[in-house]
Amino acid sequence: MAQPKFKIFAGSSHPELAKEIAKALKKPLGKVKLSTFACGEKYIAYEESFRGHDVFIVQTCTQPNVNEDLMELFLMVNAAKLSFANRVHVIIPHFGYARQDKIHVPREPISAKLMADLLVQAGADHVMTFQLHADQNQAFFDVPVDNFNADKLFADYIKKKKLKNITIISPDAGGAKNAKKFGDLLGAPIAILHKSRPGHNKSVVTHVVGDVKNRTCIIFDDMVDTGGSVVNAKEALLAHGAKKEMYLCATHPVFSDPAAKRLAKAKFTEVIVANSMPIPKEKQFKGLKQISIAPLLANAIDSITQQKSVSKLFF
């Protein structure tokens, strides 16, 4: 059987992840020139041919460069399509604008849908992402989407700690389904926090539903942005009798200011996140643990190029 022909290229937002993936697959990263003109426009040019090959582009959305990262990705996808790539696979672990998936107040855009349309219009044939804010966001794309999660990686890491009397905490009602799935992996019950949002990036916990007294709580969320919600959650759980030993587990470490300071001050036993996006040194703190998703993505790429199922890797 002929070896599948594919190449992996890295955008500028997370080259470390792309290098890990390529190393796991024993493939060199493809050569691409990425630059910015004096006027601010992005420029990209592939420096090798991949005619007839599948192309995998690794680019995530970082804080505060979401718009620049997306524009660079659109151009990379379009250039790959115009250069006769067989199929263009986009690996975008943190999909920017995913939270803007519906109209909350009159005259708002549905920004997540627009970003999906732009990506498909640029030429993407397949999208691989992690923990979309809502699973139904997959319907925004007119191409196949693999919405992966890092639950098994997190669960394996936590199991090694041999914690007792664990309760998985969903920080809001919307995350209860994901918390339940994670709890099932650990054989742990869940509790749900009910909160109100008086404004953007602001939240107030109003109720705790479930048994948290004298329990080791693991707050489980899709992302940490400014950190206000999870810090408030920790305070509410302590007020309801939870143990001081408390963990935070989240896929996307967005860490918009002042998240790092808030999390450091909150003194979680450990903050466990995936490397869906890089964390600058100035935003790292004691107790932060970042787990790599590169092995999972490498296995997914191998399965895709071999035309095998990827579901067993994540579900």
C-alpha positions as YAML, in Angstrom:
chain: A
units: angstrom
residues:
- id: 1
  name: MET
  ca: [0.00, 0.00, 0.00]
- id: 2
  name: ALA
  ca: [1.38, 3.40, -1.00]
- id: 3
  name: GLN
  ca: [2.28, 5.76, 1.84]
- id: 4
  name: PRO
  ca: [-0.19, 8.65, 2.20]
- id: 5
  name: LYS
  ca: [1.09, 11.97, 0.94]
- id: 6
  name: PHE
  ca: [0.60, 14.81, 3.39]
- id: 7
  name: LYS
  ca: [2.41, 17.83, 4.76]
- id: 8
  name: ILE
  ca: [2.07, 19.78, 8.02]
- id: 9
  name: PHE
  ca: [2.47, 23.54, 8.14]
- id: 10
  name: ALA
  ca: [2.54, 25.83, 11.16]
- id: 11
  name: GLY
  ca: [1.01, 29.26, 11.44]
- id: 12
  name: SER
  ca: [2.71, 31.81, 13.65]
- id: 13
  name: SER
  ca: [0.37, 31.48, 16.65]
- id: 14
  name: HIS
  ca: [1.50, 28.11, 18.04]
- id: 15
  name: PRO
  ca: [4.57, 26.70, 16.24]
- id: 16
  name: GLU
  ca: [5.53, 24.65, 19.32]
- id: 17
  name: LEU
  ca: [2.38, 22.54, 19.03]
- id: 18
  name: ALA
  ca: [2.94, 22.02, 15.30]
- id: 19
  name: LYS
  ca: [6.52, 20.89, 15.97]
- id: 20
  name: GLU
  ca: [5.32, 18.38, 18.58]
- id: 21
  name: ILE
  ca: [2.76, 16.96, 16.16]
- id: 22
  name: ALA
  ca: [5.29, 16.69, 13.32]
- id: 23
  name: LYS
  ca: [7.83, 15.05, 15.62]
- id: 24
  name: ALA
  ca: [5.29, 12.47, 16.78]
- id: 25
  name: LEU
  ca: [4.56, 11.64, 13.13]
- id: 26
  name: LYS
  ca: [8.27, 11.67, 12.23]
- id: 27
  name: LYS
  ca: [7.59, 14.28, 9.57]
- id: 28
  name: PRO
  ca: [9.40, 17.57, 9.00]
- id: 29
  name: LEU
  ca: [7.32, 20.73, 9.16]
- id: 30
  name: GLY
  ca: [6.63, 22.23, 5.75]
- id: 31
  name: LYS
  ca: [8.31, 25.50, 4.83]
- id: 32
  name: VAL
  ca: [6.14, 28.60, 4.67]
- id: 33
  name: LYS
  ca: [7.00, 32.29, 4.74]
- id: 34
  name: LEU
  ca: [4.87, 34.35, 7.13]
- id: 35
  name: SER
  ca: [5.29, 38.09, 7.42]
- id: 36
  name: THR
  ca: [3.47, 41.38, 7.89]
- id: 37
  name: PHE
  ca: [3.74, 44.37, 5.58]
- id: 38
  name: ALA
  ca: [4.43, 47.83, 6.98]
- id: 39
  name: CYS
  ca: [0.75, 48.69, 6.43]
- id: 40
  name: GLY
  ca: [-0.32, 45.79, 8.68]
- id: 41
  name: GLU
  ca: [-1.47, 43.39, 5.94]
- id: 42
  name: LYS
  ca: [-0.53, 39.72, 6.34]
- id: 43
  name: TYR
  ca: [1.57, 37.91, 3.71]
- id: 44
  name: ILE
  ca: [2.12, 34.17, 3.32]
- id: 45
  name: ALA
  ca: [3.90, 32.06, 0.69]
- id: 46
  name: TYR
  ca: [4.54, 28.32, 0.73]
- id: 47
  name: GLU
  ca: [8.14, 27.55, -0.12]
- id: 48
  name: GLU
  ca: [7.65, 23.99, -1.34]
- id: 49
  name: SER
  ca: [5.23, 22.12, -3.59]
- id: 50
  name: PHE
  ca: [2.47, 19.91, -2.19]
- id: 51
  name: ARG
  ca: [0.44, 19.32, -5.35]
- id: 52
  name: GLY
  ca: [-1.79, 16.30, -4.77]
- id: 53
  name: HIS
  ca: [-0.91, 16.09, -1.04]
- id: 54
  name: ASP
  ca: [-3.22, 16.53, 1.92]
- id: 55
  name: VAL
  ca: [-2.23, 19.67, 3.80]
- id: 56
  name: PHE
  ca: [-2.65, 20.07, 7.57]
- id: 57
  name: ILE
  ca: [-2.41, 23.66, 8.85]
- id: 58
  name: VAL
  ca: [-1.87, 24.17, 12.58]
- id: 59
  name: GLN
  ca: [-3.05, 27.57, 13.80]
- id: 60
  name: THR
  ca: [-4.84, 28.50, 17.00]
- id: 61
  name: CYS
  ca: [-6.42, 31.73, 18.24]
- id: 62
  name: THR
  ca: [-4.39, 33.49, 20.90]
- id: 63
  name: GLN
  ca: [-5.06, 36.39, 23.23]
- id: 64
  name: PRO
  ca: [-4.93, 39.25, 22.25]
- id: 65
  name: ASN
  ca: [-4.17, 38.38, 18.60]
- id: 66
  name: VAL
  ca: [-7.36, 36.54, 17.63]
- id: 67
  name: ASN
  ca: [-8.06, 38.64, 14.54]
- id: 68
  name: GLU
  ca: [-4.48, 38.49, 13.24]
- id: 69
  name: ASP
  ca: [-4.35, 34.72, 13.81]
- id: 70
  name: LEU
  ca: [-7.57, 34.16, 11.91]
- id: 71
  name: MET
  ca: [-6.57, 36.36, 8.98]
- id: 72
  name: GLU
  ca: [-3.25, 34.55, 8.66]
- id: 73
  name: LEU
  ca: [-5.12, 31.23, 8.73]
- id: 74
  name: PHE
  ca: [-7.57, 32.32, 6.01]
- id: 75
  name: LEU
  ca: [-4.63, 33.25, 3.78]
- id: 76
  name: MET
  ca: [-2.77, 29.99, 4.47]
- id: 77
  name: VAL
  ca: [-5.87, 27.96, 3.64]
- id: 78
  name: ASN
  ca: [-6.55, 29.92, 0.45]
- id: 79
  name: ALA
  ca: [-2.95, 29.66, -0.75]
- id: 80
  name: ALA
  ca: [-2.96, 25.90, -0.10]
- id: 81
  name: LYS
  ca: [-6.19, 25.48, -2.07]
- id: 82
  name: LEU
  ca: [-4.88, 27.56, -4.98]
- id: 83
  name: SER
  ca: [-1.67, 25.47, -4.99]
- id: 84
  name: PHE
  ca: [-3.54, 22.24, -5.77]
- id: 85
  name: ALA
  ca: [-3.56, 20.65, -2.32]
- id: 86
  name: ASN
  ca: [-5.65, 17.48, -2.40]
- id: 87
  name: ARG
  ca: [-7.52, 18.41, 0.78]
- id: 88
  name: VAL
  ca: [-6.92, 21.23, 3.26]
- id: 89
  name: HIS
  ca: [-7.32, 20.22, 6.91]
- id: 90
  name: VAL
  ca: [-7.40, 23.03, 9.45]
- id: 91
  name: ILE
  ca: [-6.23, 22.24, 12.98]
- id: 92
  name: ILE
  ca: [-7.46, 25.13, 15.13]
- id: 93
  name: PRO
  ca: [-7.49, 23.92, 18.76]
- id: 94
  name: HIS
  ca: [-8.97, 27.15, 20.09]
- id: 95
  name: PHE
  ca: [-11.56, 28.48, 17.66]
- id: 96
  name: GLY
  ca: [-11.90, 32.22, 18.12]
- id: 97
  name: TYR
  ca: [-15.37, 33.82, 18.38]
- id: 98
  name: ALA
  ca: [-16.90, 30.46, 19.38]
- id: 99
  name: ARG
  ca: [-18.74, 32.07, 22.31]
- id: 100
  name: GLN
  ca: [-20.55, 34.49, 20.00]
- id: 101
  name: ASP
  ca: [-22.80, 31.72, 18.70]
- id: 102
  name: LYS
  ca: [-26.24, 33.30, 19.07]
- id: 103
  name: ILE
  ca: [-27.96, 36.65, 19.38]
- id: 104
  name: HIS
  ca: [-28.23, 37.68, 23.03]
- id: 105
  name: VAL
  ca: [-29.48, 41.23, 22.49]
- id: 106
  name: PRO
  ca: [-30.97, 42.90, 19.39]
- id: 107
  name: ARG
  ca: [-28.70, 43.83, 16.46]
- id: 108
  name: GLU
  ca: [-25.79, 41.53, 17.37]
- id: 109
  name: PRO
  ca: [-23.95, 39.40, 14.77]
- id: 110
  name: ILE
  ca: [-23.58, 35.64, 15.06]
- id: 111
  name: SER
  ca: [-19.81, 35.93, 14.86]
- id: 112
  name: ALA
  ca: [-19.00, 32.23, 15.24]
- id: 113
  name: LYS
  ca: [-21.04, 31.43, 12.13]
- id: 114
  name: LEU
  ca: [-19.32, 34.21, 10.18]
- id: 115
  name: MET
  ca: [-15.85, 32.91, 11.10]
- id: 116
  name: ALA
  ca: [-16.88, 29.41, 10.04]
- id: 117
  name: ASP
  ca: [-18.16, 30.72, 6.70]
- id: 118
  name: LEU
  ca: [-14.94, 32.64, 6.07]
- id: 119
  name: LEU
  ca: [-12.83, 29.58, 6.82]
- id: 120
  name: VAL
  ca: [-14.84, 27.40, 4.43]
- id: 121
  name: GLN
  ca: [-14.88, 30.13, 1.78]
- id: 122
  name: ALA
  ca: [-11.09, 30.35, 2.04]
- id: 123
  name: GLY
  ca: [-10.93, 26.69, 1.02]
- id: 124
  name: ALA
  ca: [-10.96, 24.49, 4.13]
- id: 125
  name: ASP
  ca: [-12.14, 20.94, 3.44]
- id: 126
  name: HIS
  ca: [-12.07, 19.74, 7.05]
- id: 127
  name: VAL
  ca: [-11.76, 21.38, 10.47]
- id: 128
  name: MET
  ca: [-10.29, 19.86, 13.63]
- id: 129
  name: THR
  ca: [-10.86, 21.78, 16.84]
- id: 130
  name: PHE
  ca: [-11.10, 21.28, 20.60]
- id: 131
  name: GLN
  ca: [-14.03, 21.88, 22.91]
- id: 132
  name: LEU
  ca: [-16.18, 24.30, 20.95]
- id: 133
  name: HIS
  ca: [-18.17, 26.47, 23.33]
- id: 134
  name: ALA
  ca: [-21.30, 24.56, 22.28]
- id: 135
  name: ASP
  ca: [-21.33, 21.27, 20.35]
- id: 136
  name: GLN
  ca: [-24.01, 22.56, 17.99]
- id: 137
  name: ASN
  ca: [-21.51, 25.12, 16.65]
- id: 138
  name: GLN
  ca: [-20.34, 22.31, 14.36]
- id: 139
  name: ALA
  ca: [-23.44, 23.00, 12.28]
- id: 140
  name: PHE
  ca: [-22.02, 26.43, 11.36]
- id: 141
  name: PHE
  ca: [-19.52, 24.75, 9.03]
- id: 142
  name: ASP
  ca: [-20.37, 23.46, 5.57]
- id: 143
  name: VAL
  ca: [-17.50, 20.95, 5.77]
- id: 144
  name: PRO
  ca: [-16.82, 18.04, 8.17]
- id: 145
  name: VAL
  ca: [-15.79, 19.09, 11.69]
- id: 146
  name: ASP
  ca: [-14.06, 17.00, 14.35]
- id: 147
  name: ASN
  ca: [-14.79, 18.64, 17.70]
- id: 148
  name: PHE
  ca: [-12.31, 16.87, 19.95]
- id: 149
  name: ASN
  ca: [-11.81, 17.12, 23.70]
- id: 150
  name: ALA
  ca: [-8.95, 16.55, 26.12]
- id: 151
  name: ASP
  ca: [-11.10, 14.80, 28.74]
- id: 152
  name: LYS
  ca: [-9.18, 11.51, 28.65]
- id: 153
  name: LEU
  ca: [-5.86, 13.32, 29.02]
- id: 154
  name: PHE
  ca: [-7.16, 15.25, 32.02]
- id: 155
  name: ALA
  ca: [-8.75, 12.15, 33.56]
- id: 156
  name: ASP
  ca: [-5.57, 10.09, 33.21]
- id: 157
  name: TYR
  ca: [-3.57, 12.87, 34.85]
- id: 158
  name: ILE
  ca: [-6.00, 13.22, 37.76]
- id: 159
  name: LYS
  ca: [-6.28, 9.46, 38.32]
- id: 160
  name: LYS
  ca: [-2.55, 9.35, 39.05]
- id: 161
  name: LYS
  ca: [-3.14, 11.65, 42.02]
- id: 162
  name: LYS
  ca: [-5.42, 9.04, 43.63]
- id: 163
  name: LEU
  ca: [-7.75, 11.68, 45.04]
- id: 164
  name: LYS
  ca: [-10.67, 10.65, 47.26]
- id: 165
  name: ASN
  ca: [-14.20, 12.02, 47.62]
- id: 166
  name: ILE
  ca: [-14.10, 13.92, 44.31]
- id: 167
  name: THR
  ca: [-16.93, 16.04, 43.00]
- id: 168
  name: ILE
  ca: [-16.79, 17.52, 39.49]
- id: 169
  name: ILE
  ca: [-18.11, 21.08, 39.38]
- id: 170
  name: SER
  ca: [-19.85, 22.61, 36.40]
- id: 171
  name: PRO
  ca: [-19.50, 26.41, 36.73]
- id: 172
  name: ASP
  ca: [-22.90, 26.89, 35.07]
- id: 173
  name: ALA
  ca: [-25.91, 24.91, 33.90]
- id: 174
  name: GLY
  ca: [-24.70, 24.96, 30.29]
- id: 175
  name: GLY
  ca: [-21.59, 22.99, 31.17]
- id: 176
  name: ALA
  ca: [-23.40, 20.24, 33.08]
- id: 177
  name: LYS
  ca: [-23.34, 17.78, 30.18]
- id: 178
  name: ASN
  ca: [-19.57, 18.08, 29.73]
- id: 179
  name: ALA
  ca: [-19.02, 17.86, 33.50]
- id: 180
  name: LYS
  ca: [-21.11, 14.67, 33.61]
- id: 181
  name: LYS
  ca: [-19.00, 13.07, 30.86]
- id: 182
  name: PHE
  ca: [-15.83, 14.01, 32.71]
- id: 183
  name: GLY
  ca: [-17.26, 12.76, 36.00]
- id: 184
  name: ASP
  ca: [-18.07, 9.41, 34.38]
- id: 185
  name: LEU
  ca: [-14.41, 9.01, 33.38]
- id: 186
  name: LEU
  ca: [-13.41, 9.49, 37.01]
- id: 187
  name: GLY
  ca: [-16.37, 7.73, 38.59]
- id: 188
  name: ALA
  ca: [-17.31, 10.95, 40.39]
- id: 189
  name: PRO
  ca: [-20.61, 12.80, 40.94]
- id: 190
  name: ILE
  ca: [-21.18, 16.36, 39.75]
- id: 191
  name: ALA
  ca: [-22.48, 19.58, 41.24]
- id: 192
  name: ILE
  ca: [-23.74, 22.58, 39.31]
- id: 193
  name: LEU
  ca: [-23.31, 26.27, 40.06]
- id: 194
  name: HIS
  ca: [-26.01, 28.69, 39.03]
- id: 195
  name: LYS
  ca: [-24.78, 32.17, 38.27]
- id: 196
  name: SER
  ca: [-25.94, 35.47, 36.86]
- id: 197
  name: ARG
  ca: [-23.95, 37.76, 34.54]
- id: 198
  name: PRO
  ca: [-24.37, 41.47, 35.27]
- id: 199
  name: GLY
  ca: [-21.99, 42.33, 32.39]
- id: 200
  name: HIS
  ca: [-19.30, 41.00, 30.02]
- id: 201
  name: ASN
  ca: [-16.68, 38.90, 31.87]
- id: 202
  name: LYS
  ca: [-18.58, 39.32, 35.15]
- id: 203
  name: SER
  ca: [-20.47, 36.65, 37.08]
- id: 204
  name: VAL
  ca: [-22.08, 36.07, 40.46]
- id: 205
  name: VAL
  ca: [-22.75, 32.58, 41.87]
- id: 206
  name: THR
  ca: [-26.30, 32.42, 43.26]
- id: 207
  name: HIS
  ca: [-26.80, 28.70, 44.04]
- id: 208
  name: VAL
  ca: [-24.79, 25.49, 44.46]
- id: 209
  name: VAL
  ca: [-26.74, 22.39, 43.44]
- id: 210
  name: GLY
  ca: [-25.18, 19.14, 44.62]
- id: 211
  name: ASP
  ca: [-23.12, 17.76, 47.49]
- id: 212
  name: VAL
  ca: [-19.79, 19.57, 47.94]
- id: 213
  name: LYS
  ca: [-19.39, 19.51, 51.74]
- id: 214
  name: ASN
  ca: [-16.07, 17.90, 52.75]
- id: 215
  name: ARG
  ca: [-15.46, 17.01, 49.08]
- id: 216
  name: THR
  ca: [-12.41, 17.57, 46.90]
- id: 217
  name: CYS
  ca: [-13.83, 19.68, 44.10]
- id: 218
  name: ILE
  ca: [-12.57, 19.84, 40.52]
- id: 219
  name: ILE
  ca: [-14.04, 22.79, 38.62]
- id: 220
  name: PHE
  ca: [-14.35, 21.71, 34.99]
- id: 221
  name: ASP
  ca: [-14.81, 24.27, 32.20]
- id: 222
  name: ASP
  ca: [-14.11, 24.72, 28.50]
- id: 223
  name: MET
  ca: [-11.96, 27.82, 29.01]
- id: 224
  name: VAL
  ca: [-10.63, 30.37, 31.45]
- id: 225
  name: ASP
  ca: [-10.79, 33.92, 30.11]
- id: 226
  name: THR
  ca: [-10.42, 36.63, 32.77]
- id: 227
  name: GLY
  ca: [-10.70, 34.07, 35.58]
- id: 228
  name: GLY
  ca: [-13.47, 35.86, 37.46]
- id: 229
  name: SER
  ca: [-16.04, 33.07, 37.12]
- id: 230
  name: VAL
  ca: [-13.80, 30.26, 38.38]
- id: 231
  name: VAL
  ca: [-12.43, 32.32, 41.26]
- id: 232
  name: ASN
  ca: [-15.99, 33.19, 42.30]
- id: 233
  name: ALA
  ca: [-16.86, 29.51, 41.96]
- id: 234
  name: LYS
  ca: [-14.02, 28.55, 44.30]
- id: 235
  name: GLU
  ca: [-15.21, 31.04, 46.92]
- id: 236
  name: ALA
  ca: [-18.81, 29.79, 46.68]
- id: 237
  name: LEU
  ca: [-17.72, 26.17, 47.05]
- id: 238
  name: LEU
  ca: [-15.63, 26.94, 50.12]
- id: 239
  name: ALA
  ca: [-18.60, 28.80, 51.59]
- id: 240
  name: HIS
  ca: [-20.66, 25.62, 51.13]
- id: 241
  name: GLY
  ca: [-18.14, 23.44, 52.98]
- id: 242
  name: ALA
  ca: [-15.88, 22.13, 50.20]
- id: 243
  name: LYS
  ca: [-12.32, 21.14, 51.10]
- id: 244
  name: LYS
  ca: [-9.57, 23.72, 50.62]
- id: 245
  name: GLU
  ca: [-7.86, 21.23, 48.29]
- id: 246
  name: MET
  ca: [-9.47, 22.32, 45.03]
- id: 247
  name: TYR
  ca: [-8.55, 21.91, 41.37]
- id: 248
  name: LEU
  ca: [-9.41, 23.80, 38.21]
- id: 249
  name: CYS
  ca: [-9.45, 21.92, 34.92]
- id: 250
  name: ALA
  ca: [-10.05, 23.77, 31.62]
- id: 251
  name: THR
  ca: [-9.23, 23.13, 27.98]
- id: 252
  name: HIS
  ca: [-8.41, 26.65, 26.78]
- id: 253
  name: PRO
  ca: [-6.10, 28.91, 28.84]
- id: 254
  name: VAL
  ca: [-7.16, 32.21, 27.28]
- id: 255
  name: PHE
  ca: [-5.94, 34.07, 30.38]
- id: 256
  name: SER
  ca: [-6.98, 37.60, 29.44]
- id: 257
  name: ASP
  ca: [-5.78, 40.12, 32.02]
- id: 258
  name: PRO
  ca: [-6.08, 39.91, 34.97]
- id: 259
  name: ALA
  ca: [-6.62, 36.12, 34.88]
- id: 260
  name: ALA
  ca: [-3.07, 35.06, 35.80]
- id: 261
  name: LYS
  ca: [-3.00, 37.35, 38.85]
- id: 262
  name: ARG
  ca: [-6.45, 36.23, 39.94]
- id: 263
  name: LEU
  ca: [-5.59, 32.54, 39.63]
- id: 264
  name: ALA
  ca: [-2.27, 32.95, 41.42]
- id: 265
  name: LYS
  ca: [-4.00, 34.80, 44.26]
- id: 266
  name: ALA
  ca: [-6.82, 32.23, 44.45]
- id: 267
  name: LYS
  ca: [-4.26, 29.49, 45.18]
- id: 268
  name: PHE
  ca: [-5.95, 26.53, 43.61]
- id: 269
  name: THR
  ca: [-4.17, 23.29, 44.48]
- id: 270
  name: GLU
  ca: [-3.52, 23.01, 40.76]
- id: 271
  name: VAL
  ca: [-4.76, 24.63, 37.56]
- id: 272
  name: ILE
  ca: [-4.74, 22.03, 34.77]
- id: 273
  name: VAL
  ca: [-5.10, 23.19, 31.16]
- id: 274
  name: ALA
  ca: [-4.40, 21.90, 27.66]
- id: 275
  name: ASN
  ca: [-1.85, 23.49, 25.35]
- id: 276
  name: SER
  ca: [-4.56, 24.45, 22.87]
- id: 277
  name: MET
  ca: [-2.88, 27.85, 22.97]
- id: 278
  name: PRO
  ca: [0.52, 28.93, 24.30]
- id: 279
  name: ILE
  ca: [0.84, 30.62, 27.70]
- id: 280
  name: PRO
  ca: [3.37, 33.49, 27.80]
- id: 281
  name: LYS
  ca: [5.93, 33.28, 30.61]
- id: 282
  name: GLU
  ca: [4.52, 36.40, 32.25]
- id: 283
  name: LYS
  ca: [1.15, 34.62, 32.62]
- id: 284
  name: GLN
  ca: [2.50, 31.43, 34.15]
- id: 285
  name: PHE
  ca: [2.24, 30.89, 37.89]
- id: 286
  name: LYS
  ca: [2.82, 28.36, 40.64]
- id: 287
  name: GLY
  ca: [0.48, 25.38, 40.39]
- id: 288
  name: LEU
  ca: [-0.15, 25.71, 36.65]
- id: 289
  name: LYS
  ca: [0.05, 22.44, 34.69]
- id: 290
  name: GLN
  ca: [-0.26, 22.38, 30.89]
- id: 291
  name: ILE
  ca: [-0.96, 19.04, 29.21]
- id: 292
  name: SER
  ca: [-0.08, 18.53, 25.55]
- id: 293
  name: ILE
  ca: [-2.75, 17.59, 23.00]
- id: 294
  name: ALA
  ca: [-0.07, 16.94, 20.35]
- id: 295
  name: PRO
  ca: [-0.08, 13.12, 20.71]
- id: 296
  name: LEU
  ca: [-3.85, 13.01, 20.21]
- id: 297
  name: LEU
  ca: [-3.67, 15.26, 17.16]
- id: 298
  name: ALA
  ca: [-0.79, 13.23, 15.71]
- id: 299
  name: ASN
  ca: [-2.83, 10.03, 16.09]
- id: 300
  name: ALA
  ca: [-5.82, 11.76, 14.51]
- id: 301
  name: ILE
  ca: [-3.76, 12.87, 11.50]
- id: 302
  name: ASP
  ca: [-2.38, 9.36, 11.12]
- id: 303
  name: SER
  ca: [-5.90, 7.89, 11.21]
- id: 304
  name: ILE
  ca: [-7.22, 10.44, 8.71]
- id: 305
  name: THR
  ca: [-4.43, 9.85, 6.21]
- id: 306
  name: GLN
  ca: [-4.91, 6.09, 6.61]
- id: 307
  name: GLN
  ca: [-8.70, 6.56, 6.19]
- id: 308
  name: LYS
  ca: [-9.41, 5.13, 9.63]
- id: 309
  name: SER
  ca: [-11.83, 6.26, 12.34]
- id: 310
  name: VAL
  ca: [-10.63, 8.90, 14.81]
- id: 311
  name: SER
  ca: [-13.57, 8.57, 17.22]
- id: 312
  name: LYS
  ca: [-11.89, 5.92, 19.34]
- id: 313
  name: LEU
  ca: [-9.15, 8.42, 20.23]
- id: 314
  name: PHE
  ca: [-11.46, 10.92, 21.86]
- id: 315
  name: PHE
  ca: [-14.88, 9.43, 22.62]
...
